[in-house]
């Protein structure tokens, strides 16, 4: 409990630093949110209307004043009622919290499926590679390792475009009837937050999990091979236990803590990787919202997403540490 409290307290200055750096970088971007919002219509508006609009969104204040106003509203959690509108989306005037919350279910579902696939397949393939190596089947192990390295070196967005091209051009693959774009059938009303069709997220989740699966497999293979030479493994084999039994019941258990740490790092990595995947597959999640907000100079939504991503990274690392403590109570706090 003391460890959790200490980590939570340490997260406060970290989140403050994230917000400060992010706010400075966003304000350094070229372009004006009003120019992006109005486009060519800006030329038809009187100067007074433009001035009023900038004042409504708080853009007439200095960057330091804007940051202090945003920070005050965020800490007090009163951004919805804020009169300076720094807690509201520049695009439609809705509260930032409302805009982001409706996109969270799609991203969490996508990342959750990808995380399960990454470790379910990665652990199995890693154990298989270690078993082949220890059985003396070096050629099969080398071939499998080469394939994993090739997969790990391939960018997710490239794999996504290959998958789309294959499904669109090959009649045999098209008969699979696997939905590839959006979250709903063509012609249906777009839905946010509810009514997510899991089948529409299968292909994006597979693509998102591919590189992470390869990394997990290579990591588990290396850990297992390192553990095999230790005395407890030699003793277990001397007692007549099979090699696969020793790997699954003893070696893998001792590899659990590093694997849990990798899982803690994988969650924010997959959420970050979902930005491109959601954009390519037209998934209305937080990643796609970040891209839309970046091109639209929607600073309040961008700040909300950055803070949420920062909190997820901190929470994932904390959860990994807690699980490690549960697995092995001897670990220091």
C-alpha positions in Angstrom: 0.0 0.0 0.0 2.9 2.4 0.8 4.4 1.6 -2.6 1.1 2.5 -4.4 0.7 5.7 -2.4 4.3 6.7 -3.1 3.9 6.1 -6.8 0.7 8.0 -7.0 2.3 11.0 -5.3 5.3 10.8 -7.6 2.9 10.8 -10.6 1.6 14.3 -9.8 4.7 16.3 -10.7 5.2 14.0 -13.6 1.8 14.8 -15.0 2.4 18.5 -14.4 5.6 18.3 -16.4 3.9 16.4 -19.2 1.2 19.1 -19.4 3.7 21.9 -19.4 5.9 20.5 -22.2 2.9 19.4 -24.2 1.2 22.8 -24.0 4.4 24.6 -25.0 4.9 22.2 -28.0 1.3 22.7 -29.2 1.5 26.4 -29.0 4.7 26.3 -31.0 2.9 24.6 -33.9 2.4 26.8 -37.0 -1.2 27.9 -37.8 -4.1 29.4 -36.0 -7.1 27.4 -34.7 -9.5 30.0 -35.9 -8.0 29.8 -39.4 -8.4 26.1 -39.4 -12.0 26.3 -38.1 -13.2 28.9 -40.5 -11.1 28.2 -43.6 -12.1 30.4 -46.5 -15.2 31.7 -44.5 -12.8 33.8 -42.4 -12.5 36.3 -45.2 -16.3 37.0 -45.1 -16.4 37.7 -41.3 -15.9 41.2 -39.9 -12.8 41.8 -37.8 -15.0 42.3 -34.7 -16.5 38.9 -35.1 -13.1 37.3 -35.4 -11.9 39.2 -32.3 -15.0 38.0 -30.4 -14.4 34.4 -31.5 -10.7 34.5 -30.4 -11.8 36.0 -27.0 -14.5 33.3 -26.6 -11.9 30.5 -27.0 -9.3 32.4 -24.9 -6.9 32.8 -27.8 -6.5 36.5 -27.1 -4.6 35.6 -23.9 -0.9 35.1 -23.6 0.3 31.4 -23.8 1.2 31.5 -20.1 -2.2 32.9 -19.2 -3.9 30.2 -21.3 -1.9 27.5 -19.6 -2.7 28.7 -16.1 -6.4 29.0 -17.0 -6.4 25.5 -18.4 -4.5 24.1 -15.5 -6.9 25.7 -13.0 -9.9 24.3 -14.8 -8.3 20.9 -15.0 -7.4 20.7 -11.4 -10.7 22.0 -10.2 -12.5 19.8 -12.7 -14.8 22.7 -13.8 -13.8 22.9 -17.4 -17.4 22.3 -18.5 -18.5 25.5 -16.8 -15.4 27.5 -17.7 -16.3 30.8 -19.4 -12.9 31.0 -21.2 -13.8 27.8 -23.1 -10.4 26.4 -22.8 -12.0 23.2 -21.6 -14.2 22.9 -24.7 -13.5 21.6 -28.1 -12.7 24.2 -30.8 -14.6 22.1 -33.3 -18.0 21.9 -31.9 -17.9 23.6 -28.5 -18.6 20.5 -26.5 -16.7 19.7 -23.3 -13.4 18.0 -23.9 -14.3 15.2 -21.4 -17.4 14.4 -23.4 -15.5 14.3 -26.7 -12.9 12.0 -25.4 -15.1 9.7 -23.3 -17.2 8.7 -26.3 -14.0 7.5 -28.1 -12.5 5.5 -25.2 -14.5 2.2 -25.7 -13.4 1.7 -29.3 -9.7 2.2 -28.4 -9.8 0.1 -25.2 -11.5 -2.8 -27.1 -9.0 -2.6 -29.9 -6.0 -2.5 -27.6 -7.5 -5.2 -25.3 -7.9 -7.6 -28.1 -4.4 -6.8 -29.4 -2.8 -7.2 -26.0 -4.4 -10.7 -25.5 -3.3 -11.8 -29.0 0.2 -10.5 -28.5 0.8 -12.4 -25.3 -1.2 -15.5 -26.0 0.5 -16.1 -29.4 3.8 -14.6 -28.3 4.2 -16.8 -25.2 3.3 -20.0 -27.2 5.7 -19.2 -30.1 8.5 -18.2 -27.7 8.2 -21.5 -25.8 8.1 -23.4 -29.0 11.3 -21.7 -30.3 13.1 -22.5 -27.0 11.9 -26.1 -27.1 13.1 -26.5 -30.7 16.5 -25.1 -29.8 16.9 -27.3 -26.8 15.8 -30.4 -28.8 18.7 -29.8 -31.1 16.5 -28.7 -34.0 18.6 -25.6 -34.7 17.4 -25.1 -38.3 13.7 -24.9 -37.3 14.6 -22.6 -34.4 16.7 -20.4 -36.7 13.9 -20.2 -39.3 11.3 -19.4 -36.7 13.5 -16.7 -35.2 14.2 -15.2 -38.6 10.5 -15.0 -39.3 9.9 -13.3 -35.9 12.7 -10.8 -36.6 11.2 -10.0 -40.0 7.8 -9.5 -38.5 9.2 -7.3 -35.8 11.0 -5.1 -38.3 7.9 -4.5 -40.4 6.0 -1.3 -39.4 2.4 -1.7 -38.4 1.1 0.8 -41.0 2.9 -1.1 -43.8 1.3 -4.4 -42.7 -2.1 -2.7 -42.5 -1.8 -1.4 -46.1 -0.7 -4.9 -47.2 -3.7 -6.5 -45.5 -6.1 -4.0 -47.1 -4.6 -4.5 -50.5 -4.7 -8.3 -50.2 -8.4 -8.3 -49.1 -9.4 -5.8 -51.8 -7.5 -7.5 -54.7 -7.7 -11.2 -54.0 -11.1 -12.8 -54.6 -10.3 -15.8 -52.4 -9.5 -13.5 -49.4 -12.5 -11.3 -50.1 -14.7 -14.4 -49.5 -13.7 -14.3 -45.9 -16.2 -11.5 -45.4 -14.1 -9.9 -42.7 -15.1 -6.3 -42.1 -12.1 -4.0 -42.5 -13.3 -0.4 -42.0 -15.2 1.5 -39.3 -17.3 0.0 -36.5 -20.6 -0.5 -38.3 -22.0 -1.9 -41.5 -22.2 0.5 -44.5 -25.2 2.7 -44.4 -25.7 2.4 -40.6 -25.4 5.4 -38.4 -21.9 5.9 -36.8 -21.9 5.0 -33.2 -19.5 6.2 -30.5 -18.9 4.4 -27.2 -21.7 1.9 -27.6 -22.7 -0.7 -30.1 -19.1 -1.7 -31.0 -19.1 -4.7 -33.4 -16.1 -6.8 -32.3 -15.7 -8.4 -35.8 -14.9 -4.9 -37.2 -11.9 -4.7 -34.8 -10.4 -8.2 -35.4 -8.3 -7.2 -38.4 -7.0 -3.9 -36.9 -6.3 -5.8 -33.7 -4.4 -8.5 -35.5 -2.3 -6.0 -37.3 -1.7 -3.9 -34.2 -0.6 -7.0 -32.2 1.7 -8.5 -34.9 5.0 -6.7 -34.0 4.3 -6.9 -30.2 3.6 -10.7 -30.6 7.0 -11.1 -32.3 8.7 -9.1 -29.6 7.1 -11.2 -26.8 8.1 -14.4 -28.6 11.7 -13.4 -29.0 11.8 -12.1 -25.4 10.4 -15.3 -24.0 12.7 -17.5 -26.1 15.7 -15.6 -24.7 14.5 -15.8 -21.1 13.8 -19.5 -21.4 17.2 -20.3 -22.9 18.9 -18.3 -20.1 17.0 -20.2 -17.4 17.6 -23.6 -18.9 21.3 -23.7 -17.8 20.5 -23.1 -14.1 20.8 -25.8 -11.5 17.1 -26.3 -10.7 16.4 -27.2 -14.4 19.3 -29.7 -14.4 17.9 -31.3 -11.2 14.4 -31.4 -12.6 15.6 -33.1 -15.8 17.7 -35.6 -13.8 14.5 -36.6 -11.9 13.0 -37.7 -15.2 10.7 -34.8 -16.0 10.3 -34.1 -19.7 11.8 -31.1 -21.3 8.5 -29.5 -22.2 7.2 -30.1 -18.7 10.2 -28.4 -17.2 9.8 -25.4 -19.6 6.1 -24.9 -19.0 6.0 -25.7 -15.2 9.3 -24.3 -14.0 11.1 -22.2 -16.5 8.1 -20.2 -17.7 7.1 -19.5 -14.0 10.5 -17.9 -13.3 10.2 -15.9 -16.5 6.9 -14.5 -15.3 8.1 -11.3 -13.7 10.0 -10.0 -16.7 7.0 -10.9 -18.9 4.7 -9.0 -16.6 7.0 -6.0 -16.9 6.8 -6.3 -20.6 3.0 -6.4 -20.4 3.1 -3.2 -18.4 5.1 -1.5 -21.1 3.0 -3.1 -23.9 -0.2 -1.4 -22.9 0.9 2.2 -23.6 2.9 1.0 -26.6 -0.2 -0.5 -28.1 -2.3 2.6 -27.3 0.3 4.7 -29.0 0.4 2.4 -32.0 -3.4 2.5 -32.3 -3.1 6.1 -33.6 -2.1 5.0 -37.1 -4.1 1.8 -37.1 -7.3 3.6 -36.2 -6.7 6.2 -38.9 -6.0 3.5 -41.6 -9.0 1.4 -40.6 -11.3 4.4 -39.9 -11.9 3.3 -36.3 -13.4 6.2 -34.3 -11.2 5.9 -31.3 -8.8 8.1 -29.3 -6.0 7.6 -31.8 -8.1 8.9 -34.7 -9.3 11.7 -32.6 -5.8 12.7 -31.9 -5.0 12.9 -35.6 -8.1 14.9 -36.2 -7.4 17.3 -33.4 -3.8 17.8 -34.5 -4.7 18.8 -38.0 -7.6 20.9 -36.7 -5.4 22.6 -34.1 -7.9 21.5 -31.5 -5.6 22.3 -28.5 -8.0 21.5 -25.6 -8.8 18.0 -27.0 -5.1 17.4 -27.7 -4.2 18.4 -24.2 -6.9 16.1 -22.7 -5.6 13.2 -24.8 -2.0 13.8 -23.8 -2.9 13.9 -20.2 -5.0 10.7 -20.5 -2.1 8.9 -22.3 0.3 10.0 -19.7 -2.0 8.7 -16.9 -2.3 5.4 -18.7 1.5 5.0 -18.9 1.9 5.7 -15.2 -1.0 3.4 -14.3 0.3 0.5 -16.5 3.7 0.7 -14.9 2.2 0.9 -11.4 0.0 -2.1 -12.1 3.0 -4.1 -13.4 4.9 -3.3 -10.2 1.9 -4.4 -8.0 1.6 -7.7 -10.0 5.3 -8.3 -9.6 4.9 -7.8 -5.8 2.0 -10.3 -5.8 4.0 -12.9 -7.8 7.1 -12.5 -5.6 6.6 -10.9 -2.2 10.4 -10.8 -1.7 10.7 -7.9 -4.1 11.4 -4.6 -2.4 8.8 -1.9 -2.4 
